[in-house]
Amino acid sequence: MLKTWPSAGPELLWEFDGLGNGYGSPVITKTNIYINGEIDTVSYLFALDHTGKYLWKAKIGREWILNYPGSRSTPTVVDDLVYVTAGWGQVTCIETLSGKERWTVNMMTDFHGTAPRFGFSESVLVSGNTLYCSPGSPDTNVVALDRFTGKINWISKGAGEMTSYCSPMLISLPQRNILVTFSKTTMLGIDTRDGTMLWSYQQEGEGIDCQVNTPVYENGTIYSVAGNGNGAFRLQLSDDGTRINEIWRNGRCDNLMGGFIKVNDYIYTSGYEIRQYYTLETAGGKIVDSVKFDRGTINYADSMLYLYNEKGQVGLFKPNGPKMEQISSFKVTRGTKAHFSHPVICNGIMYLRHGKSLLAYKIK
């Protein structure tokens, strides 16, 4: 990868500006690019080739337009099928080549879910032949579906509360696999065999309904950064996956939806109330450095950090232990509305979604 950028930024290879409204990032396969967008209140899945050429779009369902109108999630691609979530709860399975619908369910009408205040935003998880999603109703909190048919494998009541905005992750242990996700105020650890809730971790504080960032698991430890509630925290998972123990928490580190990156012994993430980026040391959770680069999202590739803030600035930073050293930056001037999406890096190209536009920059 380039270790520095020209003052105007890396070369823009192409722009596709027909996506409609949205904040979700693209997913890149060997042949195509898949991304969601909202046009006239309807959610669509778009397929592009690697040059940004439009291939097809498939209608999904009603998209969220009550606040921050636009698509919220990123598609999940497995082999020749792609799974998509729309803001009013539609989960649809689409064939990757043709755009033909294979099956669809609605988390509100089929599973009694209630839409959270910013719409359903989860990118569904697929493992093996099973798809996991979170309707967030008292009786159908998390569900496991057959990914080929959409039929129910099991239902978990979880914490019995509304879903949040987190995309789930999977922890694979010798004894069991554990689905980890958030509902409105609670981190859930669910046994993927039958939906049994093994443990939970309650968020504390006011306004704690925006659990967004997917946790990270490494060597028996779960790391999370939540903008509403306990801030950043570290949990120790028992060897058999049935118990957790809090190691530390840091309420000052309050990233709301920008994600976080763990590199060696440090976590790099954005603040929210204070618009800057932080470095936390993983041993005790202390903030050991900060840089003024507004607030936003973050990614990591080839030993460099890629920051994309809410003012539309993209920064190339070098992580040097506790320090984030800024190398280059440029301003995104194309696209529409808020700068909320996460950068995606694949084969030397950085993809940035800004509203109706998907931008492809050469960074190799």
Secondary structure by P-SEA (a helix, b strand, c coil): cccccccccccccccccccccccbbbbbcccccccccccccbbbbbbbccccccccccccccccccccccccbbbbbcccbbbbbcccbbbbbbcccccccccccccccccccccccccccccccccccbbbbbccccccccccccccccccccccccccccccbbbbbbbbcccbbbbbbccccbbbbbccccccccbbbbbbccccccccbbbbbcccbbbbccccccccbbbbbccccccccccccccccccccbbbbbcccbbbbbbccccccccccccccccccccccccccccccccbbbbbcccbbbbbbbbcccccccccccccccccccccbbbbbcccbbbbbcccbbbbbbcc
